[in-house]
Amino acid sequence: MKNALNLLAAAAIMIAAQGVLRAGEFENAVKDLERSAAGYKSVPPVLLPVAAPAPAEGGGQFKMSADEEGKLFAMTKAELAAATPDQKVEMVRTLIRHSVPTEAAYNGLSAQEYRERTIARILSSAPDAASFDRIYYRVDPVKLRHSLTAMGRDRILALAKAAGSSVAPGDWSGLDRYIETVTDARPPSRDLVKFLIDGPSVMSEGGKALIAAKSSIHIEIFQLQADEIGQGLAKLLSEKAKAGVKVRVLIDEYGSKLSDDPALAEMIASMRAGGIAVLTQKPSFLKDHLDHRKVVVIDGNVGFTGGMNIGRLYQVDWHDQQTLLIGPAVSELQRAFTASWYVADGELISSMELFPVTQDVPAGAETRVVVHAGHQDQNIKAVYIRAIGTAQKSIKIANPYFTDEDVVLALCKAAWRGVKVELVLPQENDQAIVRRASRANYPKLVKAGVLVYEYKGRMAHEKVAVMDGRWSTLGSSNLDARSFDNNDELNLVVTDPGVAADIETRLFGADLLNSELMNNYSPGVLDQMAHQVSGML
């Protein structure tokens, strides 16, 4: 028994020490771990059921009670191979829920040891790195690590390191396959993608599209303000509703501060009286699951998404961004909206007119939509980390809330291998604690070779990245725990050199002229304190 434990620990250390693996070596790393851990597989579970469950049909969730936990311990390699990825996610979640890292052993191995080894077996049953990440980013890596003992964490971190190290810089087609496997995003379509910067251009394009609406207008927004911008939109939407257009507006109640804003409550009542269907998405008790998406879909064939909410703060005062989308990808925005509407109200809205048949736009940009459901997956984080690892030449990121440690490490690794990495954050951040937490990472980033800039003069709220002059992502997701884990988010992924060049020139080219290079910033005590709680920001 002791030898088996030592072999397993040695395997974890061996894989972790290998450094960056070449593409395709994830499978070899898993085999090494399995061979080294073979000793424990021969030990029968003590006082636990040994009958393994038959894999459930289809892709349904695999539900296990505490009494049936032992059945997971006894699953054979063939049974694990036959289980669907979603079933494996449920298996791991079940084991996490039952985990007691401080549990003592009795009559051999403790039940906790069986849990941890079974989690490692389930994860290592993934046939490749993308399949591993599909499970890993759905069970919440942080929660997983906290549920394990030190040795259990070593096993999982070794597998995660092997999966992450399998990325091949420059393999953008491999990234496409990865995104499909990990996120369930539909294959890309060819769409017109128009990158809009700041309020005037967004209001101009948005106003024209709203006025032209014939059948439906759907708006999903995190924050709606009852100022002249919000009131103007409400008036226009009411006019369209009276003209026979079906108008639905979904507002995040907490994000819009509805409970503290009588003027907004009055405006919403007026909108409803004007024929607009308005729903407010209520927050969870801990306010840790919010609808942070910004989506507009008109007649099922014109869409807008990005980082911009509705109100003077966003259309006038702040530096922000939204993207106009025309083409098949608009149907994915519509699907995201209808799903959110159903969650908020229970009404399933589906008709042919909401999903008109659309063709690829000639010479359009290759576009796909990646959605993230709070507390269910970390799709957008997985895409960001993998894309950073894929970049060969350049990475440009503009984001207001930048605290995720895994992204920081990924950017450092990219800079170490010679990628030019430029990071633009707001100097006038509306969240002071986030600014401090971000600044705590500056010395580490600068030492690695990352060029860190702070945009001056006003709050910069756009969430945009461009890599290798060909791949871009833009949408609602920040680079922090709230976006990556807690909130519902939506990003576009666009593979097109023309779109990338446009963003690099009109956004980054202009913004860097108005930014300060932070090469010599020395974090203070408050910065370090904020950094300690960055996982909750």
C-alpha positions as CSV (number, residue, x, y, z in Angstrom):
1,M,0.0,0.0,0.0
2,K,2.7,2.4,1.0
3,N,4.6,1.6,-2.2
4,A,1.5,2.3,-4.3
5,L,1.1,5.7,-2.6
6,N,4.7,6.6,-3.2
7,L,4.5,5.6,-6.8
8,L,1.4,7.8,-7.3
9,A,3.1,10.8,-5.7
10,A,6.2,10.2,-7.7
11,A,4.2,10.1,-10.9
12,A,2.6,13.4,-10.1
13,I,6.0,15.0,-9.4
14,M,7.4,13.4,-12.5
15,I,4.7,14.8,-14.8
16,A,4.8,18.2,-13.1
17,A,8.6,18.4,-13.6
18,Q,8.5,17.6,-17.3
19,G,7.7,21.2,-18.2
20,V,6.0,22.0,-21.5
21,L,4.8,18.9,-23.3
22,R,4.8,18.7,-27.1
23,A,1.3,18.5,-28.7
24,G,-0.2,15.1,-28.4
25,E,1.7,14.1,-25.3
26,F,-1.3,14.5,-22.9
27,E,-2.2,10.9,-23.6
28,N,1.3,9.7,-22.7
29,A,1.3,11.7,-19.5
30,V,-2.1,10.1,-18.5
31,K,-0.7,6.6,-19.3
32,D,2.4,7.3,-17.1
33,L,0.1,8.3,-14.2
34,E,-2.1,5.2,-14.7
35,R,0.8,2.8,-14.9
36,S,2.4,4.3,-11.8
37,A,-0.9,4.2,-9.9
38,A,-1.7,0.6,-11.0
39,G,-1.0,-0.7,-7.5
40,Y,-4.0,0.9,-5.9
41,K,-6.4,-0.3,-8.5
42,S,-5.9,-3.9,-7.3
43,V,-7.0,-3.0,-3.8
44,P,-10.7,-3.8,-3.4
45,P,-13.0,-1.1,-1.8
46,V,-13.3,-1.8,1.9
47,L,-16.9,-2.2,3.2
48,L,-18.3,-0.5,0.1
49,P,-20.5,-1.8,-2.8
50,V,-18.5,-3.2,-5.6
51,A,-21.2,-3.4,-8.3
52,A,-20.4,-0.7,-10.9
53,P,-23.3,1.3,-12.4
54,A,-24.2,0.8,-16.0
55,P,-23.6,4.0,-18.0
56,A,-26.8,6.0,-18.4
57,E,-28.2,6.2,-21.9
58,G,-27.7,9.4,-23.9
59,G,-26.1,12.5,-22.4
60,G,-28.3,12.8,-19.3
61,Q,-26.8,13.8,-16.0
62,F,-25.3,11.0,-13.8
63,K,-26.9,11.4,-10.4
64,M,-25.4,9.5,-7.4
65,S,-26.5,9.5,-3.8
66,A,-24.1,9.2,-0.9
67,D,-25.1,5.5,-0.5
68,E,-24.1,4.8,-4.0
69,E,-20.8,6.6,-3.9
70,G,-18.8,3.3,-3.6
71,K,-20.1,2.3,-7.1
72,L,-18.0,5.0,-8.6
73,F,-14.9,3.7,-6.8
74,A,-15.4,0.3,-8.5
75,M,-16.1,1.5,-12.1
76,T,-13.9,-0.3,-14.6
77,K,-11.8,1.4,-17.3
78,A,-14.3,0.3,-19.9
79,E,-17.3,1.7,-18.0
80,L,-15.5,5.0,-17.6
81,A,-14.7,5.1,-21.3
82,A,-18.4,4.5,-22.1
83,A,-19.6,7.3,-19.9
84,T,-20.4,10.6,-21.6
85,P,-18.5,13.8,-20.7
86,D,-21.5,15.2,-18.9
87,Q,-21.9,12.0,-16.9
88,K,-18.3,12.3,-15.9
89,V,-18.8,15.8,-14.8
90,E,-21.7,14.7,-12.5
91,M,-19.5,11.9,-11.2
92,V,-16.8,14.3,-10.2
93,R,-19.2,16.8,-8.7
94,T,-20.7,14.0,-6.6
95,L,-17.3,13.1,-5.3
96,I,-16.5,16.7,-4.6
97,R,-19.7,17.2,-2.6
98,H,-18.9,14.2,-0.4
99,S,-15.2,15.0,0.0
100,V,-13.8,15.4,3.5
101,P,-10.1,16.2,3.1
102,T,-9.4,15.7,6.9
103,E,-11.1,12.3,7.0
104,A,-9.0,9.7,8.8
105,A,-8.2,6.3,7.4
106,Y,-9.8,3.2,8.9
107,N,-9.0,-0.4,8.1
108,G,-6.8,0.6,5.1
109,L,-7.5,3.5,2.8
110,S,-10.0,6.2,3.8
111,A,-13.1,6.8,1.8
112,Q,-11.5,10.2,1.0
113,E,-8.5,8.5,-0.6
114,Y,-10.8,6.4,-2.8
115,R,-12.7,9.6,-3.8
116,E,-9.5,11.4,-4.8
117,R,-8.1,8.4,-6.7
118,T,-11.5,8.0,-8.4
119,I,-11.5,11.6,-9.4
120,A,-8.1,11.2,-10.9
121,R,-9.3,8.1,-12.8
122,I,-12.3,9.9,-14.2
123,L,-10.3,12.9,-15.4
124,S,-7.5,10.7,-16.8
125,S,-10.1,8.7,-18.8
126,A,-10.5,11.7,-21.1
127,P,-9.1,10.7,-24.5
128,D,-7.3,14.0,-25.1
129,A,-6.6,17.4,-23.6
130,A,-9.8,19.1,-24.9
131,S,-11.9,16.3,-23.5
132,F,-10.1,16.7,-20.1
133,D,-10.7,20.4,-20.1
134,R,-14.4,19.9,-20.9
135,I,-14.7,18.1,-17.6
136,Y,-12.1,20.1,-15.6
137,Y,-13.7,23.5,-16.4
138,R,-17.2,22.3,-15.6
139,V,-16.4,21.0,-12.1
140,D,-14.8,24.3,-11.0
141,P,-11.0,23.8,-10.6
142,V,-10.8,25.9,-7.5
143,K,-13.6,24.0,-5.7
144,L,-12.0,20.8,-6.9
145,R,-8.6,21.7,-5.4
146,H,-10.2,22.8,-2.1
147,S,-11.9,19.4,-1.8
148,L,-8.7,17.4,-1.9
149,T,-5.8,16.6,0.3
150,A,-2.3,17.8,-0.7
151,M,-1.5,14.5,-2.5
152,G,-4.9,14.6,-4.3
153,R,-4.2,18.1,-5.5
154,D,-0.8,17.0,-6.8
155,R,-2.5,14.3,-8.9
156,I,-5.0,16.6,-10.4
157,L,-2.6,19.5,-11.0
158,A,-0.3,17.1,-12.8
159,L,-3.1,16.1,-15.2
160,A,-4.1,19.7,-15.6
161,K,-0.5,20.7,-16.4
162,A,-0.2,18.0,-18.9
163,A,-3.5,19.0,-20.6
164,G,-2.5,22.7,-20.7
165,S,1.0,22.0,-21.9
166,S,-0.3,20.0,-24.9
167,V,-1.2,23.2,-26.8
168,A,0.9,23.9,-29.9
169,P,1.7,27.6,-30.6
170,G,0.4,28.6,-34.0
171,D,-2.2,25.7,-34.2
172,W,-5.3,27.9,-34.7
173,S,-7.2,25.1,-36.4
174,G,-6.5,23.0,-33.3
175,L,-7.9,25.8,-31.2
176,D,-11.1,25.7,-33.3
177,R,-11.5,22.0,-32.5
178,Y,-10.7,22.6,-28.8
179,I,-13.5,25.3,-28.6
180,E,-16.1,22.9,-30.1
181,T,-15.2,20.1,-27.7
182,V,-14.9,22.2,-24.5
183,T,-17.7,24.7,-24.9
184,D,-20.3,23.0,-27.2
185,A,-20.1,26.1,-29.4
186,R,-21.6,25.5,-32.9
187,P,-19.3,25.5,-35.9
188,P,-18.3,29.0,-37.1
189,S,-20.3,30.8,-39.7
190,R,-19.4,33.7,-42.0
191,D,-20.8,37.0,-40.7
192,L,-20.6,40.7,-41.1
193,V,-18.7,41.9,-38.0
194,K,-18.6,45.6,-37.4
195,F,-16.5,46.7,-34.4
196,L,-18.1,49.8,-32.8
197,I,-16.2,52.0,-30.4
198,D,-17.9,54.3,-27.9
199,G,-21.5,55.5,-27.5
200,P,-22.0,57.7,-30.6
201,S,-21.2,54.9,-33.1
202,V,-23.2,52.3,-31.1
203,M,-26.2,54.5,-30.7
204,S,-26.1,55.4,-34.4
205,E,-26.0,51.8,-35.6
206,G,-28.3,50.5,-32.9
207,G,-30.9,53.3,-33.5
208,K,-31.1,52.5,-37.2
209,A,-31.5,48.8,-36.5
210,L,-34.2,49.3,-33.9
211,I,-36.2,51.7,-36.1
212,A,-36.1,49.2,-38.9
213,A,-37.4,46.3,-36.8
214,K,-40.4,44.5,-38.3
215,S,-41.2,41.6,-36.0
216,S,-39.2,41.3,-32.8
217,I,-36.7,43.1,-30.6
218,H,-35.0,41.2,-27.8
219,I,-32.7,43.0,-25.3
220,E,-30.7,41.2,-22.5
221,I,-28.8,43.7,-20.4
222,F,-26.9,43.8,-17.1
223,Q,-27.5,47.4,-16.3
224,L,-30.3,49.8,-17.6
225,Q,-30.2,53.4,-16.3
226,A,-33.2,55.6,-16.2
227,D,-31.4,58.7,-17.5
228,E,-31.9,60.4,-20.9
229,I,-30.3,57.5,-22.7
230,G,-32.5,54.9,-21.0
231,Q,-35.6,57.0,-21.3
232,G,-35.0,57.6,-25.0
233,L,-34.6,53.8,-25.6
234,A,-37.8,53.1,-23.6
235,K,-39.7,55.6,-25.7
236,L,-38.5,54.1,-29.0
237,L,-39.3,50.5,-27.8
238,S,-42.8,51.6,-26.8
239,E,-43.4,53.0,-30.3
240,K,-42.2,49.8,-31.9
241,A,-44.5,47.8,-29.6
242,K,-47.5,49.9,-30.5
243,A,-46.6,49.3,-34.2
244,G,-46.9,45.5,-33.7
245,V,-43.3,44.6,-33.0
246,K,-42.9,42.0,-30.2
247,V,-40.5,43.7,-27.7
248,R,-38.9,41.7,-24.8
249,V,-36.4,43.2,-22.4
250,L,-34.5,41.2,-19.8
251,I,-32.8,43.2,-17.1
252,D,-30.5,42.0,-14.3
253,E,-32.2,43.3,-11.2
254,Y,-29.0,43.6,-9.1
255,G,-26.8,45.0,-11.9
256,S,-29.4,47.7,-12.6
257,K,-29.7,48.5,-8.8
258,L,-33.5,48.3,-9.3
259,S,-34.3,48.0,-5.6
260,D,-32.6,51.3,-5.0
261,D,-33.8,53.2,-8.1
262,P,-37.4,54.4,-8.0
263,A,-36.9,56.2,-11.3
264,L,-35.9,52.9,-13.0
265,A,-38.9,51.1,-11.4
266,E,-41.2,53.8,-12.8
267,M,-39.6,53.6,-16.2
268,I,-40.0,49.8,-16.3
269,A,-43.7,50.2,-15.3
270,S,-44.2,52.7,-18.1
271,M,-42.5,50.3,-20.6
272,R,-44.9,47.5,-19.6
273,A,-47.8,49.8,-19.9
274,G,-46.6,50.6,-23.4
275,G,-46.7,47.0,-24.5
276,I,-43.2,45.9,-23.8
277,A,-42.6,42.6,-22.0
278,V,-40.0,43.3,-19.3
279,L,-38.5,40.7,-17.0
280,T,-36.1,41.4,-14.2
281,Q,-33.6,38.6,-13.5
282,K,-33.5,38.3,-9.7
283,P,-30.1,37.7,-8.0
284,S,-29.2,34.7,-5.9
285,F,-29.2,35.1,-2.2
286,L,-25.4,35.7,-2.1
287,K,-25.5,37.9,-5.3
288,D,-23.0,35.5,-6.8
289,H,-24.8,34.5,-9.9
290,L,-25.8,37.5,-12.2
291,D,-26.8,37.9,-15.8
292,H,-23.8,40.0,-17.1
293,R,-24.6,39.6,-20.8
294,K,-25.3,42.4,-23.2
295,V,-27.2,41.1,-26.1
296,V,-29.6,42.8,-28.6
297,V,-31.3,40.7,-31.4
298,I,-33.6,42.4,-34.0
299,D,-35.9,40.4,-36.3
300,G,-33.6,37.4,-35.7
301,N,-31.1,38.6,-38.2
302,V,-29.3,41.6,-36.7
303,G,-27.4,41.4,-33.4
304,F,-25.3,43.4,-31.1
305,T,-23.1,42.2,-28.2
306,G,-20.1,43.5,-26.3
307,G,-19.3,45.2,-23.0
308,M,-21.7,48.1,-23.1
309,N,-24.7,48.5,-20.9
310,I,-27.4,51.2,-21.4
311,G,-27.2,54.6,-19.9
312,R,-25.2,57.8,-20.0
313,L,-22.3,56.2,-18.0
314,Y,-21.7,53.8,-20.9
315,Q,-22.8,55.7,-24.0
316,V,-21.2,59.1,-23.0
317,D,-18.9,59.0,-20.0
318,W,-16.9,55.7,-20.4
319,H,-14.7,54.3,-23.1
320,D,-16.6,51.2,-24.2
321,Q,-17.3,48.8,-27.1
322,Q,-20.1,46.9,-28.9
323,T,-20.2,44.8,-32.0
324,L,-22.7,44.7,-34.8
325,L,-23.3,41.2,-36.2
326,I,-25.3,40.2,-39.3
327,G,-25.4,36.6,-40.4
328,P,-26.0,33.1,-39.1
329,A,-24.2,33.7,-35.8
330,V,-27.1,36.0,-34.8
331,S,-29.2,32.8,-34.3
332,E,-26.8,31.9,-31.5
333,L,-27.4,35.3,-29.8
334,Q,-31.1,34.6,-30.1
335,R,-30.7,31.1,-28.6
336,A,-28.8,32.6,-25.7
337,F,-31.5,35.2,-25.2
338,T,-34.4,32.8,-25.3
339,A,-32.6,30.5,-22.9
340,S,-32.1,33.3,-20.4
341,W,-35.7,34.4,-20.9
342,Y,-36.9,30.9,-20.1
343,V,-34.8,30.8,-16.9
344,A,-36.2,34.1,-15.8
345,D,-39.8,33.5,-16.5
346,G,-40.4,29.9,-17.6
347,E,-41.9,31.0,-20.9
348,L,-40.4,29.1,-23.9
349,I,-40.4,31.4,-26.8
350,S,-39.7,29.8,-30.1
351,S,-41.0,30.4,-33.6
352,M,-39.7,30.4,-37.1
353,E,-39.7,34.2,-37.3
354,L,-37.3,34.4,-34.4
355,F,-34.8,32.1,-36.2
356,P,-35.0,33.0,-39.9
357,V,-32.8,31.0,-42.3
358,T,-29.7,33.0,-42.9
359,Q,-26.8,32.4,-45.3
360,D,-23.1,33.0,-44.8
361,V,-22.2,36.6,-45.7
362,P,-19.9,36.6,-48.7
363,A,-16.4,37.6,-47.6
364,G,-17.7,37.6,-44.0
365,A,-15.6,36.9,-40.9
366,E,-15.4,33.4,-39.4
367,T,-17.5,33.9,-36.3
368,R,-18.7,31.7,-33.4
369,V,-20.5,32.5,-30.2
370,V,-19.2,31.1,-26.8
371,V,-21.6,31.2,-23.9
372,H,-20.8,30.7,-20.2
373,A,-23.4,29.8,-17.6
374,G,-22.6,30.9,-14.1
375,H,-21.6,28.0,-11.7
376,Q,-22.0,25.5,-14.5
377,D,-18.9,25.9,-16.7
378,Q,-15.9,28.1,-17.3
379,N,-16.1,28.1,-21.1
380,I,-14.7,31.6,-21.7
381,K,-11.8,31.1,-19.3
382,A,-10.9,27.8,-21.0
383,V,-10.9,29.6,-24.4
384,Y,-8.8,32.5,-23.2
385,I,-6.2,30.2,-21.6
386,R,-5.9,28.0,-24.7
387,A,-5.8,30.9,-27.1
388,I,-3.0,32.6,-25.2
389,G,-1.1,29.3,-25.4
390,T,-1.7,29.2,-29.1
391,A,-0.4,32.7,-29.9
392,Q,3.0,32.8,-31.6
393,K,3.6,36.5,-32.3
394,S,1.4,38.9,-30.5
395,I,-1.3,39.3,-27.8
396,K,-3.3,42.5,-27.2
397,I,-5.8,42.6,-24.4
398,A,-8.0,45.4,-23.1
399,N,-10.1,44.6,-20.0
400,P,-11.3,46.6,-17.0
401,Y,-11.3,43.9,-14.4
402,F,-8.1,41.8,-14.6
403,T,-7.5,39.6,-11.5
404,D,-7.5,35.9,-12.7
405,E,-4.2,34.3,-11.6
406,D,-4.4,31.6,-14.3
407,V,-4.6,34.3,-17.0
408,V,-1.7,36.2,-15.5
409,L,0.4,33.0,-15.6
410,A,-0.6,32.2,-19.1
411,L,0.4,35.7,-20.3
412,C,3.8,35.4,-18.5
413,K,4.4,32.1,-20.2
414,A,3.6,33.6,-23.6
415,A,6.0,36.5,-23.0
416,W,8.7,34.0,-21.9
417,R,8.5,32.2,-25.2
418,G,8.9,35.4,-27.2
419,V,5.3,36.6,-27.8
420,K,4.8,40.3,-27.7
421,V,2.1,40.8,-25.0
422,E,0.4,44.1,-24.5
423,L,-2.1,44.6,-21.7
424,V,-4.3,47.7,-21.4
425,L,-6.2,48.4,-18.2
426,P,-8.0,51.5,-17.0
427,Q,-6.2,53.9,-14.8
428,E,-9.5,55.4,-13.7
429,N,-11.1,52.2,-12.6
430,D,-14.6,52.4,-11.1
431,Q,-13.7,49.5,-8.8
432,A,-10.8,50.7,-6.7
433,I,-10.2,47.3,-5.1
434,V,-10.0,45.6,-8.5
435,R,-7.4,48.2,-9.7
436,R,-5.3,47.5,-6.6
437,A,-5.6,43.7,-7.1
438,S,-4.6,44.1,-10.8
439,R,-1.6,46.3,-9.9
440,A,-0.3,43.7,-7.5
441,N,0.5,41.5,-10.5
442,Y,2.4,44.2,-12.5
443,P,5.9,43.3,-11.3
444,K,5.4,39.7,-12.2
445,L,4.0,40.6,-15.6
446,V,6.7,43.2,-16.3
447,K,9.5,40.8,-15.3
448,A,8.2,38.2,-17.7
449,G,8.3,40.8,-20.5
450,V,4.6,41.8,-20.7
451,L,4.0,45.5,-21.6
452,V,1.4,46.7,-19.1
453,Y,-0.4,50.0,-19.9
454,E,-3.0,52.0,-18.0
455,Y,-5.5,54.0,-20.2
456,K,-5.8,57.5,-18.9
457,G,-8.6,60.1,-18.6
458,R,-11.7,58.0,-18.2
459,M,-12.9,54.5,-17.3
460,A,-12.2,52.0,-20.1
461,H,-14.8,49.2,-20.0
462,E,-14.2,47.2,-23.2
463,K,-13.4,43.5,-23.0
464,V,-11.4,42.7,-26.1
465,A,-8.4,40.5,-27.1
466,V,-6.6,40.1,-30.4
467,M,-3.9,37.5,-31.0
468,D,-1.4,37.0,-33.9
469,G,-3.3,39.5,-36.0
470,R,-5.9,37.0,-36.9
471,W,-7.9,35.8,-33.8
472,S,-10.1,38.0,-31.7
473,T,-12.6,37.6,-28.9
474,L,-14.9,40.3,-27.7
475,G,-18.0,40.4,-25.5
476,S,-19.2,40.7,-21.9
477,S,-16.6,38.7,-20.0
478,N,-14.1,40.3,-17.7
479,L,-10.9,38.5,-16.7
480,D,-11.9,37.9,-13.1
481,A,-13.6,35.3,-10.9
482,R,-17.1,36.9,-11.2
483,S,-17.1,36.5,-15.0
484,F,-15.2,33.3,-15.4
485,D,-17.2,31.4,-12.7
486,N,-20.2,33.2,-11.2
487,N,-22.0,35.2,-13.9
488,D,-23.7,34.4,-17.2
489,E,-21.5,35.7,-20.0
490,L,-21.3,35.7,-23.8
491,N,-18.3,36.3,-26.1
492,L,-17.8,36.3,-29.8
493,V,-14.7,34.5,-31.2
494,V,-13.8,35.9,-34.6
495,T,-11.0,34.4,-36.8
496,D,-10.3,37.0,-39.5
497,P,-7.2,39.1,-40.2
498,G,-9.3,42.1,-41.4
499,V,-11.3,42.3,-38.2
500,A,-8.2,41.8,-36.1
501,A,-6.4,44.6,-38.0
502,D,-9.3,46.9,-37.6
503,I,-9.4,46.3,-33.8
504,E,-5.6,46.7,-33.5
505,T,-5.6,50.0,-35.4
506,R,-8.8,51.7,-34.2
507,L,-8.8,50.5,-30.6
508,F,-5.3,49.5,-29.5
509,G,-3.5,51.9,-31.8
510,A,-5.5,54.9,-30.5
511,D,-5.6,53.8,-26.9
512,L,-1.9,53.2,-26.5
513,L,-1.3,56.8,-27.4
514,N,-3.4,57.8,-24.4
515,S,-1.9,55.2,-22.0
516,E,0.9,55.1,-19.5
517,L,3.5,52.3,-19.5
518,M,3.6,50.8,-16.0
519,N,7.2,49.4,-16.1
520,N,8.2,50.7,-12.7
521,Y,5.1,50.3,-10.6
522,S,5.7,49.1,-7.1
523,P,2.6,47.6,-5.4
524,G,1.8,48.9,-1.9
525,V,0.3,47.2,1.1
526,L,-3.3,47.9,0.0
527,D,-2.5,46.4,-3.5
528,Q,-1.2,43.2,-1.8
529,M,-4.2,43.0,0.5
530,A,-6.6,43.4,-2.5
531,H,-4.6,40.7,-4.3
532,Q,-5.2,38.3,-1.4
533,V,-9.0,38.4,-2.1
534,S,-8.7,38.6,-5.9
535,G,-10.3,35.2,-6.2
536,M,-13.6,36.7,-4.9
537,L,-13.5,39.8,-7.1
